[in-house]
Amino acid sequence: MGQPRPVQLREALAAQHDGQPAYLLPPLANFTAGPSGLCHYPGVGLPEEYNGHFFVCDFRGEAGGSGVWAFTSKPKGAAFELDRPRQFAWSVLATDCDFGPDCAFYVSDWVHGWT
């Protein structure tokens, strides 16, 4: 399983630093390079180990480095921090994810990348 890679943003609005405007809430984490879809597990359809998990798509333009991360969060002072990130569905150009009324997990796949 891969580990999240840190992400640098030119605007420096998503990364915490001394000059960060006070109106911005701190991010949970910066660990996807191409976040494109987010959902929370409703508690039905997957094994019990996924209770309380979020799922985020990481679209990087090619299937080898793209997929869906599963993670939880835990309290950190008045905010939260990323906890237990792991690759849930990998080597797919995931652009969005959600749970359907049938309790199945759905992922939309870009298929061919940037070409």
N, C-alpha and C positions, 0 to 999 in steps of 0.2 A: 504494500500500500504506500502511496506517495504521501508526502507531507506538504502542507500549504506553503507556497512561496510568498515572501513579502512583496508588496506592490508599492511602487512609487508613483505618485500623481503630481503632475506639474503645478497644479493650483495649490497644493499643500493644504487643502481644506479638509481632506479626509484623514490625514495623519496628524496625530497630536504633536504639538510643539509649543514652545513658549509664546510665540506670537499669534497663536490661534485665536480667532474671534470668539468672544464669550457666548455669542448666540448659537454656536454650533455644538450639538451634542457629540460627545466622543463616540467614535464607531465601536461596534462590538469587536471588530477585527478587520484588517485588510489582508485577505488571504486568497482572493480569486482575482485573476487578471481580466476576466470577461464575465462579470456577473450578469445574468440575463433572465433569471427566473427564480422565484423563491416561494416556498410553501411550508406549512407546518403539518406534521403528521396528526391526523384526527383521532388516532388511537384504535383504528380498526383496519385490518387487512394485511399488516406486516407482523413479523414476530414481536413479542413483547419488548425485546431489547431496543426497539425504536421509539418507544413511548417518550414523549417530550422532545423529539428531534425536529430540527428544521432541515430542509433540503434546498440547496442553491445550485443552479446550473453555472458551470464555468466554461464559457464558450471562448476558445482561443484560436479559432480559424482552421484548425486541423484536428482530426479525431484522436490522434495519439496523445495529445495533452489536454483533451477536453472531457467533460463528463459532469456528473452530479455528485456533490459533496453532501454528506450527512453530518450534522453536528448538533450539539446541545449548547446551552449557555449556563453560566453560574454567576451568582452575585459577586460583585466587586465594588464595595462601598455602596454608593447610591446608583451605580450603573451595573453593567454585566460584562462578562468577558467570554470569549470563545472557549468551548470545552469539547474535548473528544472529537475533533474533525477526522473524518475518514472518507475514502472514496466509496461511494455507494454504487454508482453505475458509471463505468469509465470506458474510454475509447469510443465515445459517441458525441456528436456535435449538438449537444443539448442546448436548446434555446429557451425552453420553458418546462415547468413541471407542475403537476397538481394531482390531487386525489379526486377521483370521480365518485358519483353517488353509489357506484357498485363497490366502493372501497379499494379499487385498483389504483396503482400509481402510474400516471401517464407522463411521458416525456416526448416533447416535440424534437425532431431530429433534422438539422439543416442538411445532412447527408454529404454534400460535396465540398464544403468549406468555401474558401474565397475564390477558387478557380471558376 
